Amino acid sequence: MNLVISNKEKIKTFTSVFQNLKLFGEHLNLFFEKERIYAQGMDNSHVSIFEIHIPASWFDVYNYTGEASSHIIGINTVLLFKILSTREENQELNIEFDENATDNLLIHFIGQPTAKSTAKEYDKHFTVPLISLESELMDIPGFECSAEFSLESPHFSTIVNQLKLFGNDITIQCNEEEIRLVSDGRESGNMSVVIPIDDLNMFAIAEGEQLKLSFSLVHMANICSFHKVSGQILIELSNEYPLRVTYYLDKFDVDDEEAKEKAAKLLFFLAPRVSDNE
């Protein structure tokens, strides 16, 4: 099989995804399927889970030639990022995998004929040794959230990293009037940020609902480190389920539910802190 990405923004997005996956683990199983690339993993403390969904249509070329429904490829995420970071501005990304020779993944950076650049950009070729990983996919059921909101991902990332200076946890208070983010440290004081509903790109909450949930700021900051993959971050909250964060890797009509379901995306699930009083 082979896949090609020539769009510069998509290559940057693809690189950003793997740049930060090392925060969740050094090794990863990638599932190459006929219709998509999929990956799932959990951080070492088992507090957060990530999922990667990239449909075949997202790539300029996606040729799946194997007879099996999927092929599992174990890779070193740190090594993959190092390779991706060597790509020059006007080079496309080409990844090849021979289903009959499963020891290596081949990655090529090829100059695009129409590209105009004064810098010398030589084609680069990498052979990536694959590894065998024991892992089982977790069944993550869908669920209805009580509240959801969307805002610019870089802005939310900045707020989270500032809150991290003042405590270990972030408390998200959400009602029909506002969203309040609070970090409270015994020795470092308190920081509170109020986000007016009118400043959000999207907001929905069940009538009369008032949520107050706490999460690890370390894990929330790790999730926010992916903010470069998408200009928007979608956060969904519920008292019964983990917080769900979605970065969509494509732009589409937000009212188009079918497009939303099929879109390339990066998902995170973060378990809430359990109150000492419970």
C-alpha positions as CSV (number, residue, x, y, z in Angstrom):
1,M,0.0,0.0,0.0
2,N,1.0,3.6,-0.3
3,L,-0.3,7.0,0.5
4,V,0.7,10.5,-0.6
5,I,0.1,14.0,0.9
6,S,1.1,16.9,-1.2
7,N,-1.0,19.7,0.4
8,K,1.4,21.7,2.7
9,E,-1.2,22.4,5.4
10,K,-2.2,18.7,5.6
11,I,1.5,17.7,5.9
12,K,1.9,20.1,8.7
13,T,-1.2,18.7,10.4
14,F,0.0,15.1,9.9
15,T,3.4,16.0,11.4
16,S,1.8,17.9,14.4
17,V,-0.3,14.8,15.3
18,F,2.8,12.6,15.6
19,Q,4.9,15.3,17.2
20,N,2.8,15.2,20.3
21,L,1.8,11.6,20.5
22,K,5.1,10.9,22.3
23,L,3.4,12.5,25.3
24,F,1.1,9.5,25.4
25,G,3.7,6.8,24.7
26,E,6.8,6.1,22.7
27,H,5.2,3.3,20.7
28,L,2.0,3.1,18.7
29,N,0.0,0.6,16.6
30,L,-1.3,2.2,13.4
31,F,-4.2,0.4,11.7
32,F,-4.1,0.7,7.9
33,E,-7.6,-0.2,6.6
34,K,-9.2,0.0,3.2
35,E,-11.2,3.1,4.1
36,R,-9.0,4.8,6.7
37,I,-6.1,5.0,9.1
38,Y,-6.9,4.5,12.7
39,A,-5.0,4.5,16.0
40,Q,-5.9,4.3,19.6
41,G,-3.8,4.6,22.8
42,M,-3.8,5.5,26.5
43,D,-1.3,7.5,28.5
44,N,0.8,5.6,31.1
45,S,-1.4,6.7,34.0
46,H,-4.5,5.4,32.3
47,V,-6.3,8.7,32.8
48,S,-6.7,9.7,29.1
49,I,-7.3,8.0,25.8
50,F,-6.7,9.2,22.3
51,E,-8.1,8.1,18.9
52,I,-7.0,9.1,15.4
53,H,-9.4,8.8,12.5
54,I,-8.1,9.7,9.0
55,P,-10.3,8.6,6.1
56,A,-8.7,7.5,2.8
57,S,-10.3,10.5,1.1
58,W,-8.1,12.9,3.2
59,F,-5.0,11.9,1.3
60,D,-4.1,12.8,-2.2
61,V,-3.4,9.2,-2.9
62,Y,-4.5,6.2,-0.8
63,N,-3.9,2.8,-2.4
64,Y,-4.7,-0.2,-0.2
65,T,-3.7,-3.3,-2.0
66,G,-3.8,-6.0,0.8
67,E,-6.4,-8.7,0.9
68,A,-6.8,-8.5,4.6
69,S,-9.3,-5.9,6.0
70,S,-6.5,-4.1,7.9
71,H,-2.8,-4.2,8.6
72,I,-1.3,-3.3,12.0
73,I,2.0,-1.5,12.0
74,G,3.9,-0.9,15.2
75,I,6.0,2.3,15.1
76,N,8.2,4.5,17.3
77,T,6.4,7.8,17.6
78,V,9.6,9.7,18.4
79,L,11.4,8.3,15.4
80,L,8.5,9.1,13.1
81,F,8.4,12.7,14.2
82,K,12.1,13.1,13.7
83,I,11.7,11.9,10.2
84,L,8.7,14.1,9.5
85,S,10.5,17.1,10.8
86,T,13.2,16.8,8.1
87,R,10.8,17.5,5.2
88,E,11.4,20.7,3.2
89,E,8.7,23.2,2.5
90,N,8.0,22.1,-1.1
91,Q,8.2,18.3,-0.7
92,E,5.3,15.9,-0.6
93,L,5.0,13.0,1.8
94,N,4.9,9.5,0.4
95,I,4.6,6.4,2.7
96,E,4.9,2.9,1.4
97,F,4.3,-0.5,3.1
98,D,4.7,-3.9,1.5
99,E,2.2,-6.3,3.0
100,N,4.5,-9.2,2.2
101,A,7.6,-7.7,3.8
102,T,6.4,-6.4,7.2
103,D,9.8,-5.4,8.7
104,N,10.0,-1.8,7.5
105,L,7.9,1.2,6.5
106,L,9.3,3.4,3.7
107,I,8.9,7.2,3.9
108,H,9.9,9.5,1.0
109,F,10.0,13.3,0.7
110,I,9.8,14.1,-3.0
111,G,10.1,17.6,-4.5
112,Q,7.0,18.7,-6.4
113,P,7.8,19.6,-10.0
114,T,5.8,22.8,-10.0
115,A,7.3,24.1,-6.8
116,K,9.5,27.2,-7.1
117,S,12.2,27.6,-4.5
118,T,15.6,29.2,-4.3
119,A,16.8,26.6,-1.7
120,K,18.1,23.2,-2.7
121,E,15.7,20.6,-1.7
122,Y,16.9,17.1,-2.3
123,D,14.6,14.1,-2.2
124,K,14.9,12.1,1.0
125,H,14.2,8.4,1.7
126,F,13.8,6.7,5.0
127,T,13.5,3.1,6.1
128,V,11.6,2.8,9.4
129,P,12.0,-0.4,11.3
130,L,8.6,-1.7,12.6
131,I,8.0,-3.2,16.0
132,S,5.6,-5.8,17.3
133,L,3.3,-4.4,20.0
134,E,0.8,-6.3,22.2
135,S,-2.3,-4.2,22.6
136,E,-6.1,-4.5,22.6
137,L,-8.5,-1.9,21.2
138,M,-10.9,-0.5,23.8
139,D,-14.5,-0.2,22.9
140,I,-15.5,3.4,23.5
141,P,-19.2,3.8,23.3
142,G,-20.9,7.0,22.0
143,F,-22.7,9.1,24.5
144,E,-24.8,12.2,24.8
145,C,-23.1,15.1,26.5
146,S,-24.9,17.6,28.8
147,A,-22.9,20.6,27.4
148,E,-20.6,21.3,24.6
149,F,-18.6,24.4,23.4
150,S,-16.1,25.3,20.8
151,L,-13.5,28.0,20.6
152,E,-10.1,28.8,19.1
153,S,-7.7,26.0,20.0
154,P,-4.6,28.2,20.5
155,H,-6.5,30.5,22.8
156,F,-7.8,27.6,24.9
157,S,-4.3,26.1,25.0
158,T,-2.8,29.4,26.3
159,I,-5.5,29.6,29.1
160,V,-4.8,26.0,30.2
161,N,-1.1,26.5,30.4
162,Q,-1.6,29.6,32.4
163,L,-4.0,27.8,34.8
164,K,-1.3,25.1,35.2
165,L,0.9,27.7,36.9
166,F,-1.5,27.9,39.8
167,G,-2.5,24.3,40.5
168,N,-2.7,20.7,39.5
169,D,-6.4,20.6,38.5
170,I,-8.7,22.6,36.3
171,T,-12.4,22.9,37.3
172,I,-14.8,23.6,34.5
173,Q,-18.0,25.3,35.7
174,C,-20.6,25.5,33.0
175,N,-24.2,26.9,32.9
176,E,-26.5,28.8,30.5
177,E,-24.8,32.1,31.3
178,E,-21.0,31.4,31.2
179,I,-18.1,29.0,31.3
180,R,-15.7,29.5,34.2
181,L,-12.3,27.8,34.3
182,V,-10.6,27.6,37.7
183,S,-7.2,26.5,39.0
184,D,-6.8,26.6,42.8
185,G,-3.4,25.9,44.5
186,R,-3.0,26.0,48.2
187,E,0.4,27.7,48.0
188,S,0.2,29.4,44.6
189,G,-3.2,31.1,44.9
190,N,-6.2,30.9,42.6
191,M,-6.7,31.7,38.9
192,S,-10.2,32.0,37.4
193,V,-11.1,32.7,33.8
194,V,-14.6,33.5,32.7
195,I,-15.5,32.9,29.0
196,P,-18.6,34.7,27.9
197,I,-21.0,32.6,25.9
198,D,-21.0,35.2,23.1
199,D,-17.2,34.6,22.6
200,L,-17.7,31.0,21.8
201,N,-17.9,29.6,18.3
202,M,-20.5,27.1,19.4
203,F,-22.3,26.5,22.7
204,A,-25.1,24.1,23.7
205,I,-26.3,23.0,27.1
206,A,-29.3,21.1,28.5
207,E,-31.9,23.5,29.9
208,G,-31.2,24.3,33.5
209,E,-28.0,22.3,33.6
210,Q,-25.1,23.3,35.8
211,L,-21.9,21.4,35.6
212,K,-18.9,21.5,37.8
213,L,-16.2,19.0,36.9
214,S,-12.4,18.8,37.7
215,F,-9.6,17.3,35.6
216,S,-5.9,16.9,35.7
217,L,-4.2,20.0,34.3
218,V,-1.1,18.0,33.2
219,H,-3.3,15.7,31.0
220,M,-5.4,18.7,29.8
221,A,-2.2,20.5,28.8
222,N,-1.0,17.4,26.9
223,I,-4.3,17.4,25.0
224,C,-4.0,21.1,24.3
225,S,-0.5,20.6,22.9
226,F,-2.2,19.3,19.7
227,H,-3.8,22.7,19.1
228,K,-1.8,23.2,15.9
229,V,-3.7,20.4,14.1
230,S,-6.9,22.5,14.1
231,G,-7.9,26.0,14.6
232,Q,-10.9,24.9,16.7
233,I,-11.3,22.7,19.7
234,L,-14.6,21.1,20.7
235,I,-15.1,20.2,24.3
236,E,-18.0,18.0,25.5
237,L,-19.0,17.6,29.1
238,S,-21.2,15.2,31.1
239,N,-21.5,14.1,34.7
240,E,-21.7,10.5,33.7
241,Y,-18.9,10.2,31.2
242,P,-15.3,11.4,30.6
243,L,-14.7,14.8,29.0
244,R,-14.4,14.4,25.3
245,V,-12.2,16.7,23.1
246,T,-12.3,16.7,19.3
247,Y,-10.0,18.4,16.8
248,Y,-11.4,18.2,13.3
249,L,-8.6,18.1,10.7
250,D,-11.0,19.3,7.9
251,K,-13.2,22.3,7.5
252,F,-16.9,21.6,6.8
253,D,-20.4,22.8,7.5
254,V,-20.9,22.3,11.2
255,D,-24.6,21.5,10.6
256,D,-23.7,18.6,8.2
257,E,-23.8,15.7,10.6
258,E,-22.7,13.2,7.9
259,A,-19.7,15.2,7.0
260,K,-18.8,15.6,10.7
261,E,-19.0,11.8,11.2
262,K,-16.7,11.1,8.2
263,A,-14.3,13.9,8.8
264,A,-10.6,13.3,9.7
265,K,-10.4,13.9,13.5
266,L,-8.3,13.5,16.6
267,L,-10.3,12.5,19.7
268,F,-9.4,12.6,23.4
269,F,-11.2,11.2,26.4
270,L,-10.2,12.5,29.9
271,A,-11.5,11.0,33.1
272,P,-12.6,13.5,35.8
273,R,-11.1,13.8,39.2
274,V,-13.1,12.0,41.8
275,S,-14.1,14.2,44.8
276,D,-12.7,13.2,48.2
277,N,-16.2,13.5,49.5
278,E,-17.5,10.8,47.2
